[in-house]
Amino acid sequence: MHPPRFYNFVFLLIMLVWIMPVTDLAGQVAPPEGVGIDERSGGRIPATAAFKDQDGNLVTLAKYFDGSHPVVIAPVYFSCPNLCNLVLNGLLDAVLREKKFIPGKDYTILSYSINPEETIQLAQAKRKSYVEKFPDDVTKDIRKGWHFLTGSQQDIDALSKALGFYYKKDGEDYLHPAVIIFLTPDGRISRYLYGVDYPDSDYRLALLEAAQGKIGDVIDSVLMYCYSYDPVTKRYNILAWRVMRIGSIGLAILFLIALGIVGYRYRKKGK
């Protein structure tokens, strides 16, 4: 390589590094200053914060926490041209794939707007566009279980701060992280799932974890035992040693059953 070409190559490399966006270790674009998530697991949301639902009813957040059903919160704004639609679409896909647990029967979803200027009519249209994507046999439950809320700046700020959800206005749009948040039936923050795609296992496990045993069956309890949330990868990972322990217990039970059958037949034959 001739020296002039080498210098040109170095110059181009420097320019590329200069214009590239700042990225984190995961290779994703770092959020702007003042935008992000400060996880507050175990914290409580402001139960007295008041919002209007898609039907124009003024409700406090306490209404949605009945002590029996977990709640999934999606902070978005309904006129968002990009990221919010991806978050809501990802949530929709997760709900459609999770056929065992249904909003309105087993848990509640709250999509609240971070834009205080958005109207009830916009919230109503947004909910309609998502509800109509569900099969007819669950539409009634979805209408009871997935709410689109608008509110004042004061109540939006109170809820967002409690969730550790930080955003800022940028012209006519808002800069904000992509996340959905799972809360316990009594209003405590349980788990955050990031991005716009929520794998089946992560979504179900986050629901089960937030429900604190109030939804699900024995199989779901075993599933929870075999998985653990990794705060580094932000995913649920299977714990091999727990799977092996359950397998060993199962084999021991089968062995004892078989031994009992053999003993019974032996005694019967002896008689």
Backbone bond lengths (Angstrom), bond angles and torsions (degrees), N, CA, C in turn:
res aa  C-N    CA-C-N  psi(-1)  N-CA   C-N-CA  omega(-1)  CA-C   N-CA-C  phi
1 M - - - 1.478 - - 1.525 109.06 -
2 H 1.363 116.97 126.64 1.453 121.02 179.55 1.520 110.34 -71.99
3 P 1.327 118.18 146.77 1.467 121.32 -177.83 1.513 114.38 -51.80
4 P 1.361 120.79 -45.09 1.475 118.84 -179.98 1.523 112.66 -60.06
5 R 1.336 116.63 -41.70 1.460 119.88 178.64 1.529 111.13 -64.51
6 F 1.319 114.61 -37.60 1.457 118.76 178.86 1.529 110.62 -62.47
7 Y 1.349 116.18 -44.30 1.462 119.48 179.46 1.524 111.56 -64.65
8 N 1.327 116.20 -38.18 1.467 119.81 176.80 1.523 110.97 -61.95
9 F 1.330 115.88 -41.11 1.460 121.05 179.71 1.533 110.48 -62.53
10 V 1.341 115.98 -45.17 1.463 120.41 179.28 1.521 110.45 -63.06
11 F 1.333 116.49 -41.47 1.462 120.45 -179.71 1.525 110.92 -62.49
12 L 1.343 117.24 -44.45 1.456 120.92 178.61 1.526 111.62 -63.42
13 L 1.333 116.31 -39.13 1.456 120.74 179.01 1.520 111.09 -62.99
14 I 1.327 116.38 -42.90 1.462 121.36 178.74 1.523 110.42 -62.87
15 M 1.328 116.80 -41.97 1.462 120.67 -179.80 1.528 111.44 -64.58
16 L 1.344 115.94 -40.33 1.460 119.41 179.21 1.518 111.16 -63.26
17 V 1.328 116.51 -43.76 1.457 120.64 178.60 1.520 110.41 -63.31
18 W 1.346 116.27 -37.09 1.461 121.07 -177.31 1.521 111.80 -66.40
19 I 1.355 117.16 -40.14 1.457 120.03 -174.94 1.514 112.87 -90.57
20 M 1.339 117.95 -11.77 1.460 119.44 179.11 1.521 110.14 -68.23
21 P 1.360 118.09 145.03 1.472 120.56 177.17 1.515 110.39 -68.54
22 V 1.322 114.89 149.67 1.454 120.02 176.61 1.516 108.76 -66.84
23 T 1.325 117.88 132.14 1.454 121.54 -179.00 1.497 110.45 -123.82
24 D 1.341 115.46 156.17 1.450 121.08 176.80 1.510 109.07 -91.21
25 L 1.332 117.68 -174.76 1.454 121.92 -175.92 1.511 112.01 -67.07
26 A 1.301 118.37 -23.14 1.456 121.43 -179.91 1.514 111.15 -83.53
27 G 1.355 117.66 -2.70 1.440 120.17 178.43 1.516 113.37 84.46
28 Q 1.311 119.25 11.01 1.440 122.14 179.73 1.524 109.59 -102.26
29 V 1.325 115.89 150.88 1.458 120.16 -178.25 1.519 109.98 -62.53
30 A 1.331 115.04 128.65 1.459 119.69 179.97 1.525 109.85 -66.80
31 P 1.332 118.74 140.90 1.467 121.24 -177.93 1.519 110.86 -70.23
32 P 1.331 117.30 154.83 1.468 120.47 176.22 1.524 110.57 -62.53
33 E 1.303 115.40 160.78 1.462 120.44 179.22 1.524 110.22 -61.10
34 G 1.326 115.74 134.68 1.452 120.81 179.58 1.513 114.11 86.37
35 V 1.328 117.18 2.35 1.464 121.85 179.17 1.528 108.46 -120.77
36 G 1.322 116.86 129.11 1.458 119.09 179.34 1.513 112.24 160.45
37 I 1.330 114.74 -166.16 1.459 122.06 -178.70 1.525 109.95 -124.17
38 D 1.309 115.65 131.15 1.461 122.48 170.84 1.529 106.29 -113.67
39 E 1.328 116.51 95.57 1.464 120.30 -173.17 1.530 111.04 -58.66
40 R 1.323 114.49 132.61 1.465 120.52 -178.44 1.517 110.01 -129.03
41 S 1.323 114.84 52.72 1.459 120.24 -179.52 1.517 110.37 -57.05
42 G 1.325 115.38 133.24 1.461 120.88 -177.77 1.507 113.76 92.03
43 G 1.337 117.13 -15.23 1.456 120.26 178.79 1.518 111.72 -75.42
44 R 1.301 115.90 160.62 1.460 121.18 -178.78 1.526 110.77 -106.25
45 I 1.313 116.11 148.96 1.452 120.78 175.25 1.524 108.98 -88.07
46 P 1.332 118.27 160.37 1.479 120.83 -179.91 1.526 110.47 -75.12
47 A 1.307 117.08 101.81 1.469 121.67 -174.87 1.524 112.35 -63.54
48 T 1.341 117.49 -23.34 1.465 120.12 -176.51 1.533 112.61 -89.99
49 A 1.338 117.43 -5.81 1.469 119.28 178.07 1.527 109.14 -61.15
50 A 1.330 116.76 134.30 1.467 121.33 -173.14 1.520 111.06 -111.00
51 F 1.321 115.55 135.45 1.459 122.92 177.74 1.530 108.70 -132.90
52 K 1.320 115.58 163.25 1.462 120.68 170.95 1.523 108.35 -101.18
53 D 1.324 116.52 131.63 1.454 119.09 176.95 1.531 109.85 -81.21
54 Q 1.323 116.13 179.82 1.460 121.21 -175.74 1.532 113.46 -63.68
55 D 1.319 116.94 -15.43 1.464 120.92 178.31 1.524 113.00 -97.85
56 G 1.344 116.60 2.73 1.455 120.58 178.15 1.511 114.75 89.23
57 N 1.336 117.70 4.48 1.460 120.87 179.09 1.523 110.60 -79.82
58 L 1.328 116.64 132.44 1.459 120.86 176.41 1.526 108.68 -82.44
59 V 1.317 116.98 118.92 1.468 121.18 -175.58 1.525 109.42 -132.71
60 T 1.309 116.13 148.41 1.461 120.56 171.44 1.520 108.52 -92.08
61 L 1.304 116.38 157.46 1.460 120.56 -178.86 1.524 111.67 -61.62
62 A 1.318 116.79 -26.35 1.467 120.64 -179.75 1.522 111.50 -56.97
63 K 1.320 117.43 -27.34 1.469 121.05 -177.93 1.515 111.58 -60.46
64 Y 1.332 116.57 -31.46 1.464 120.19 -172.61 1.529 113.10 -90.47
65 F 1.319 116.73 -3.04 1.467 119.87 -179.64 1.523 108.34 -114.86
66 D 1.338 114.43 96.96 1.470 120.55 -172.87 1.519 113.81 -98.77
67 G 1.335 117.16 4.51 1.453 120.25 179.74 1.514 113.92 83.28
68 S 1.347 117.50 -1.91 1.464 120.98 -177.53 1.525 113.88 -124.27
69 H 1.327 117.52 -26.19 1.456 120.79 -173.45 1.531 110.76 -122.21
70 P 1.331 117.70 133.85 1.467 119.88 175.43 1.526 110.51 -71.06
71 V 1.324 115.85 164.52 1.459 122.45 -177.32 1.525 109.44 -129.55
72 V 1.325 115.71 136.36 1.465 122.22 174.22 1.526 107.80 -108.58
73 I 1.335 116.55 127.43 1.466 120.85 -179.61 1.527 109.56 -113.35
74 A 1.345 115.22 131.82 1.467 121.54 176.48 1.533 108.35 -119.05
75 P 1.339 118.66 104.32 1.470 120.47 176.62 1.534 109.13 -78.38
76 V 1.323 117.08 119.06 1.470 122.58 -177.48 1.529 107.92 -148.04
77 Y 1.317 116.89 -172.02 1.463 120.40 160.46 1.513 106.86 -140.90
78 F 1.322 115.58 143.90 1.457 121.41 -163.47 1.521 114.17 -75.49
79 S 1.332 117.95 -21.74 1.460 120.67 178.72 1.523 112.09 -95.58
80 C 1.314 116.86 8.82 1.468 121.77 -179.09 1.535 109.65 -61.07
81 P 1.335 117.86 131.05 1.463 119.63 -177.60 1.522 114.40 -83.78
82 N 1.316 117.73 -12.03 1.462 118.39 -172.66 1.528 113.84 -133.85
83 L 1.350 116.00 -88.60 1.456 121.92 -166.54 1.522 114.06 -60.91
84 C 1.317 117.96 -40.40 1.469 120.18 -177.39 1.520 111.74 -61.57
85 N 1.326 116.24 -39.64 1.461 119.37 177.10 1.517 111.41 -62.12
86 L 1.326 116.42 -37.68 1.461 120.19 178.42 1.526 111.03 -66.70
87 V 1.339 116.49 -40.20 1.468 120.73 177.62 1.526 110.25 -62.84
88 L 1.322 116.32 -49.07 1.468 120.32 -178.62 1.523 111.57 -66.58
89 N 1.329 116.90 -37.36 1.466 119.58 177.45 1.521 111.31 -66.66
90 G 1.341 116.27 -39.57 1.460 119.76 176.31 1.510 111.91 -63.98
91 L 1.331 116.10 -39.85 1.463 121.06 176.88 1.521 110.15 -65.58
92 L 1.319 117.25 -42.78 1.462 121.60 177.66 1.527 110.55 -58.45
93 D 1.327 116.84 -46.63 1.469 120.43 -179.91 1.526 111.10 -60.95
94 A 1.347 116.05 -40.78 1.464 119.82 179.63 1.525 111.06 -64.75
95 V 1.330 116.85 -40.70 1.470 121.21 179.49 1.527 110.28 -66.24
96 L 1.327 116.81 -41.67 1.466 120.86 -179.86 1.529 111.39 -65.62
97 R 1.326 116.76 -37.18 1.467 119.95 -179.57 1.521 111.59 -75.48
98 E 1.341 117.40 -31.71 1.457 121.42 -178.83 1.529 108.91 -83.96
99 K 1.311 116.07 86.82 1.468 121.07 -173.47 1.530 112.76 -83.49
100 K 1.336 117.49 -16.41 1.460 119.48 -177.53 1.527 111.59 -75.52
101 F 1.325 116.21 -40.43 1.463 121.31 -178.46 1.529 109.04 -111.69
102 I 1.325 116.44 127.54 1.455 122.49 -172.24 1.531 110.17 -120.88
103 P 1.337 117.80 130.61 1.469 119.64 174.46 1.526 110.85 -57.06
104 G 1.300 116.08 138.73 1.453 120.61 -177.52 1.513 112.82 96.30
105 K 1.343 116.01 -23.08 1.465 121.25 176.66 1.518 110.90 -113.73
106 D 1.335 115.58 -46.29 1.463 119.81 -173.35 1.526 113.54 -111.10
107 Y 1.315 117.52 -24.16 1.461 120.45 178.63 1.522 109.38 -160.06
108 T 1.343 115.73 174.89 1.463 122.40 -177.14 1.519 110.05 -124.13
109 I 1.330 116.56 144.99 1.460 121.49 175.07 1.528 108.76 -117.86
110 L 1.324 115.99 132.71 1.465 122.22 175.44 1.522 108.72 -120.59
111 S 1.320 117.05 117.00 1.465 122.02 171.75 1.523 106.62 -105.90
112 Y 1.318 117.46 109.81 1.466 118.91 -177.94 1.522 110.62 -111.37
113 S 1.321 115.10 144.54 1.457 121.46 -178.64 1.522 110.52 -84.87
114 I 1.338 115.80 134.36 1.457 120.70 176.19 1.534 111.29 -88.71
115 N 1.340 115.58 0.43 1.464 121.17 178.10 1.525 109.14 -102.33
116 P 1.339 118.72 110.34 1.470 120.70 -175.38 1.526 113.86 -68.62
117 E 1.326 117.55 -11.53 1.465 120.66 -178.44 1.527 112.69 -89.18
118 E 1.317 118.05 -5.53 1.457 119.54 -178.45 1.535 110.38 -75.84
119 T 1.318 115.37 148.20 1.453 121.48 -169.58 1.526 113.05 -102.18
120 I 1.321 114.56 166.66 1.463 121.21 175.88 1.526 110.08 -61.82
121 Q 1.331 116.33 -39.04 1.457 120.84 -178.93 1.536 111.09 -61.45
122 L 1.329 116.07 -39.40 1.457 120.08 178.82 1.527 110.50 -67.25
123 A 1.335 116.46 -41.56 1.469 121.03 177.84 1.522 110.58 -63.29
124 Q 1.314 116.54 -40.44 1.459 121.19 -179.40 1.529 110.81 -65.32
125 A 1.318 116.63 -43.32 1.462 120.55 179.03 1.524 110.93 -65.81
126 K 1.309 115.51 -37.17 1.466 119.20 -179.42 1.527 110.13 -66.79
127 R 1.327 116.99 -44.44 1.459 119.03 179.40 1.523 110.74 -63.45
128 K 1.314 117.51 -41.76 1.454 120.76 -179.63 1.519 110.98 -58.76
129 S 1.332 116.74 -39.96 1.465 120.32 -178.14 1.522 112.27 -65.36
130 Y 1.348 116.61 -24.11 1.466 119.44 179.25 1.529 111.60 -94.93
131 V 1.314 117.17 -39.55 1.462 120.07 -178.98 1.527 111.08 -61.18
132 E 1.323 116.85 -37.44 1.463 119.91 -176.29 1.521 113.11 -69.32
133 K 1.313 117.52 -8.51 1.461 120.72 178.17 1.535 112.31 -84.91
134 F 1.333 117.10 -5.70 1.461 120.72 -178.89 1.524 111.39 -92.90
135 P 1.334 117.21 152.96 1.467 120.43 175.13 1.525 110.88 -59.43
136 D 1.310 116.50 151.69 1.462 121.50 -176.18 1.525 112.96 -58.91
137 D 1.350 117.07 -31.81 1.461 119.28 -174.42 1.527 113.05 -72.19
138 V 1.339 117.97 -14.31 1.470 119.63 178.78 1.526 112.80 -117.43
139 T 1.330 117.40 -0.51 1.463 120.83 -176.92 1.523 111.95 -57.70
140 K 1.325 117.00 -41.36 1.461 120.98 -179.17 1.523 110.84 -61.04
141 D 1.332 116.73 -43.05 1.467 120.27 178.49 1.521 111.13 -66.15
142 I 1.339 116.64 -41.52 1.458 120.20 -179.25 1.521 110.92 -61.72
143 R 1.315 117.21 -39.20 1.459 120.74 178.59 1.528 111.21 -62.67
144 K 1.319 116.05 -33.51 1.473 119.89 178.63 1.523 111.68 -79.97
145 G 1.338 116.27 -22.73 1.453 118.32 -169.75 1.512 117.43 -111.04
146 W 1.346 118.85 -10.63 1.470 120.29 -179.77 1.527 107.85 -122.04
147 H 1.345 116.07 113.34 1.456 121.57 -174.23 1.524 110.64 -116.35
148 F 1.338 114.95 143.78 1.462 122.65 177.92 1.519 107.80 -115.19
149 L 1.325 115.92 115.94 1.466 121.33 -168.76 1.527 112.30 -113.02
150 T 1.323 114.93 145.49 1.463 122.15 171.09 1.524 107.72 -125.12
151 G 1.341 116.05 154.59 1.455 118.19 -177.60 1.510 112.50 -160.30
152 S 1.319 114.97 179.95 1.468 121.54 178.42 1.526 109.43 -77.77
153 Q 1.331 115.49 162.47 1.459 119.71 178.79 1.528 111.20 -58.87
154 Q 1.326 117.12 -37.58 1.469 121.23 -178.75 1.525 111.39 -62.49
155 D 1.329 116.88 -46.22 1.467 119.55 -178.17 1.525 111.68 -74.44
156 I 1.331 117.15 -34.69 1.467 120.68 175.43 1.524 109.92 -61.22
157 D 1.337 115.73 -45.78 1.463 120.21 -179.84 1.527 111.07 -64.05
158 A 1.338 117.10 -39.82 1.462 120.39 -178.92 1.529 110.87 -62.94
159 L 1.328 116.85 -44.80 1.461 120.13 -179.91 1.524 111.20 -69.75
160 S 1.335 116.67 -44.62 1.462 120.26 -178.36 1.527 111.53 -62.57
161 K 1.312 116.56 -41.79 1.465 120.34 178.73 1.520 110.99 -64.19
162 A 1.328 116.98 -41.52 1.468 120.50 179.33 1.529 111.00 -63.71
163 L 1.334 116.85 -34.20 1.466 121.32 179.42 1.528 112.10 -79.94
164 G 1.336 117.06 -13.45 1.458 120.16 -174.67 1.511 111.50 74.65
165 F 1.337 116.60 28.33 1.470 123.13 -177.09 1.516 108.12 -101.88
166 Y 1.341 116.63 113.17 1.459 120.67 -175.83 1.523 110.83 -114.10
167 Y 1.307 115.78 131.25 1.459 122.96 -177.40 1.521 108.26 -142.90
168 K 1.327 116.52 170.43 1.466 119.08 173.80 1.523 109.50 -152.88
169 K 1.306 114.14 153.58 1.458 120.43 -179.02 1.516 109.87 -78.07
170 D 1.334 115.33 140.14 1.460 122.11 179.69 1.529 107.61 -134.56
171 G 1.319 116.39 90.49 1.457 119.94 -174.49 1.520 110.09 69.56
172 E 1.327 116.35 -123.54 1.460 121.07 178.07 1.530 111.62 -90.13
173 D 1.314 116.82 -6.85 1.462 121.13 -176.79 1.523 110.50 -109.95
174 Y 1.348 114.62 178.91 1.456 121.69 177.86 1.519 109.30 -127.29
175 L 1.315 115.81 137.51 1.458 121.39 172.42 1.524 107.65 -94.47
176 H 1.311 116.73 129.17 1.464 119.37 -175.24 1.529 109.90 -159.08
177 P 1.336 118.06 158.20 1.465 121.19 177.08 1.532 111.07 -77.80
178 A 1.321 115.48 162.23 1.464 122.05 176.38 1.523 108.02 -101.64
179 V 1.328 116.64 113.00 1.464 120.31 -174.94 1.517 109.73 -161.50
180 I 1.322 116.31 150.02 1.458 121.74 165.70 1.524 107.06 -122.92
181 I 1.323 115.64 148.54 1.467 120.86 -171.12 1.523 109.42 -125.40
182 F 1.329 115.81 133.11 1.462 122.29 -179.28 1.520 109.35 -102.94
183 L 1.332 115.67 134.42 1.458 121.37 -178.75 1.521 110.52 -125.76
184 T 1.308 115.29 151.46 1.456 121.56 179.62 1.533 110.09 -73.66
185 P 1.326 117.70 164.74 1.466 120.23 -179.56 1.525 114.45 -59.87
186 D 1.331 117.77 -19.08 1.467 119.75 178.98 1.527 112.66 -103.24
187 G 1.343 116.74 12.89 1.457 120.20 170.61 1.513 116.91 90.50
188 R 1.335 118.17 22.63 1.463 120.84 176.26 1.525 109.99 -103.19
189 I 1.325 116.56 142.71 1.463 121.93 -178.08 1.524 109.44 -70.88
190 S 1.321 115.74 129.16 1.458 121.09 -176.41 1.528 112.87 -109.63
191 R 1.341 117.73 -49.82 1.459 119.74 -172.84 1.521 111.49 -154.92
192 Y 1.349 116.70 149.13 1.456 123.48 174.96 1.536 108.52 -114.51
193 L 1.334 116.79 134.23 1.465 121.92 170.89 1.522 107.34 -117.59
194 Y 1.332 115.47 127.68 1.460 120.46 -172.22 1.524 112.33 -100.91
195 G 1.338 114.61 160.92 1.453 120.69 175.59 1.515 112.17 90.40
196 V 1.324 114.73 -160.74 1.467 120.79 -176.98 1.523 112.05 -122.47
197 D 1.328 116.17 8.32 1.463 120.75 177.78 1.521 107.80 -134.21
198 Y 1.331 115.88 125.26 1.455 120.75 -174.30 1.530 108.92 -120.28
199 P 1.338 116.62 100.97 1.471 120.57 -177.54 1.527 112.39 -54.80
200 D 1.327 115.18 150.33 1.471 120.70 -175.78 1.522 112.23 -52.88
201 S 1.335 116.32 -48.73 1.461 119.57 -175.61 1.526 111.07 -64.62
202 D 1.335 117.78 -41.57 1.457 120.78 -179.49 1.526 111.02 -65.03
203 Y 1.319 116.01 -43.18 1.466 120.05 -178.12 1.528 110.52 -63.93
204 R 1.340 116.27 -46.96 1.472 119.14 -179.30 1.524 111.17 -65.63
205 L 1.322 117.14 -43.65 1.459 120.10 -178.50 1.532 111.23 -64.69
206 A 1.331 116.81 -38.99 1.468 119.69 177.88 1.524 110.63 -64.66
207 L 1.340 116.48 -38.15 1.463 120.56 176.32 1.525 111.10 -63.49
208 L 1.330 115.86 -48.11 1.462 120.76 -178.64 1.524 111.02 -62.88
209 E 1.319 115.69 -40.50 1.464 120.01 -179.93 1.530 110.33 -64.54
210 A 1.325 116.27 -44.14 1.461 119.92 179.99 1.520 111.80 -67.69
211 A 1.340 116.94 -32.61 1.466 120.83 -177.34 1.516 112.68 -70.46
212 Q 1.338 117.54 -20.79 1.465 121.88 178.66 1.528 112.20 56.07
213 G 1.335 114.64 44.23 1.458 119.99 175.85 1.512 115.19 81.83
214 K 1.334 117.85 5.46 1.463 119.91 -177.17 1.517 113.34 -91.60
215 I 1.331 117.49 -4.98 1.452 121.96 168.25 1.522 106.81 -134.96
216 G 1.339 116.33 160.67 1.452 119.90 179.78 1.516 112.74 98.51
217 D 1.342 114.75 176.77 1.459 121.38 -178.08 1.521 109.74 -131.72
218 V 1.316 116.46 -164.83 1.472 121.08 -177.67 1.516 111.24 -61.20
219 I 1.336 116.05 -41.37 1.463 120.01 179.97 1.529 110.40 -61.40
220 D 1.322 117.01 -40.68 1.458 120.34 178.05 1.524 111.42 -65.80
221 S 1.326 117.02 -35.13 1.466 120.51 176.87 1.520 110.83 -64.58
222 V 1.328 116.32 -40.12 1.465 121.03 177.05 1.519 109.97 -65.14
223 L 1.338 116.30 -40.49 1.466 121.17 178.91 1.521 110.67 -60.69
224 M 1.329 116.40 -44.41 1.456 120.05 178.43 1.520 112.02 -62.50
225 Y 1.328 116.31 -36.03 1.462 120.92 179.98 1.522 111.49 -66.59
226 C 1.331 116.02 -33.68 1.469 120.79 -173.59 1.533 113.14 -85.23
227 Y 1.327 117.75 -10.70 1.458 120.95 -178.47 1.524 110.72 -119.54
228 S 1.329 114.21 152.97 1.465 120.25 176.74 1.521 108.73 -140.74
229 Y 1.326 116.81 143.18 1.461 121.29 -179.80 1.519 110.12 -79.29
230 D 1.338 116.74 129.62 1.458 122.39 178.76 1.527 108.46 -99.65
231 P 1.338 118.91 112.79 1.465 120.61 -177.55 1.527 113.60 -68.01
232 V 1.327 117.60 -15.43 1.466 120.76 179.11 1.525 110.69 -81.05
233 T 1.340 116.12 -52.29 1.462 120.36 -179.45 1.522 112.86 -82.87
234 K 1.356 116.76 -12.77 1.471 122.35 -176.62 1.521 111.38 60.34
235 R 1.323 116.05 34.56 1.463 121.14 -179.74 1.530 109.25 -135.94
236 Y 1.327 115.01 161.74 1.456 120.20 173.06 1.523 108.47 -88.91
237 N 1.321 116.13 127.20 1.459 121.50 -179.58 1.523 110.07 -116.29
238 I 1.333 115.08 143.65 1.456 119.72 179.22 1.521 110.43 -73.18
239 L 1.310 116.76 140.50 1.462 122.51 178.70 1.524 108.19 -100.73
240 A 1.334 115.69 106.10 1.470 120.67 -173.96 1.525 111.73 -59.90
241 W 1.338 116.79 -39.18 1.470 118.44 -176.22 1.521 111.70 -66.95
242 R 1.326 116.79 -31.66 1.465 118.75 177.31 1.526 110.85 -72.59
243 V 1.326 115.98 -38.18 1.469 119.42 176.34 1.523 109.78 -61.66
244 M 1.341 116.04 -43.22 1.467 120.32 179.35 1.525 110.64 -63.99
245 R 1.322 116.64 -37.81 1.466 119.51 179.91 1.524 110.65 -64.72
246 I 1.342 116.43 -44.36 1.460 120.23 178.56 1.522 110.06 -63.72
247 G 1.353 116.14 -40.87 1.458 119.44 177.94 1.516 111.91 -61.89
248 S 1.333 116.61 -41.24 1.468 120.65 179.81 1.521 111.09 -65.25
249 I 1.342 116.01 -40.88 1.466 119.73 178.06 1.521 110.20 -63.56
250 G 1.361 115.61 -42.50 1.461 119.53 178.68 1.516 112.14 -61.46
251 L 1.334 117.49 -43.22 1.463 121.23 178.56 1.525 111.23 -64.83
252 A 1.334 115.99 -38.69 1.464 119.40 179.19 1.527 110.90 -64.64
253 I 1.331 116.55 -40.24 1.464 120.09 178.31 1.517 110.72 -64.70
254 L 1.347 116.64 -44.06 1.473 120.43 178.20 1.528 111.13 -61.44
255 F 1.343 116.14 -40.06 1.459 120.09 179.67 1.525 111.00 -64.12
256 L 1.348 116.05 -42.33 1.462 119.71 179.47 1.527 111.34 -65.76
257 I 1.341 115.81 -38.68 1.469 119.21 177.47 1.517 110.41 -63.78
258 A 1.343 115.93 -46.13 1.463 119.95 179.41 1.530 111.25 -62.48
259 L 1.333 116.43 -40.96 1.462 120.85 179.08 1.526 110.58 -63.12
260 G 1.345 116.03 -39.74 1.456 119.85 178.37 1.515 111.86 -64.90
261 I 1.330 117.07 -40.36 1.473 120.86 178.97 1.518 110.78 -64.15
262 V 1.341 115.34 -44.99 1.473 119.36 179.30 1.522 110.70 -62.50
263 G 1.348 116.10 -42.89 1.463 119.51 179.22 1.527 112.10 -63.19
264 Y 1.331 115.06 -41.11 1.472 119.01 179.38 1.524 110.59 -62.25
265 R 1.340 116.44 -45.43 1.478 119.94 -178.95 1.539 110.78 -66.20
266 Y 1.311 116.02 -36.28 1.469 119.63 179.56 1.519 110.69 -65.03
267 R 1.358 115.57 -44.91 1.464 118.28 179.40 1.531 111.11 -65.61
268 K 1.327 115.20 -39.72 1.463 119.39 178.93 1.524 111.17 -63.46
269 K 1.318 117.24 -40.27 1.462 122.44 179.37 1.530 109.68 -67.23
270 G 1.326 115.91 -38.78 1.468 119.86 179.90 1.501 111.62 -64.62
271 K 1.336 117.56 -35.63 1.444 120.66 178.92 1.512 111.45 -69.58
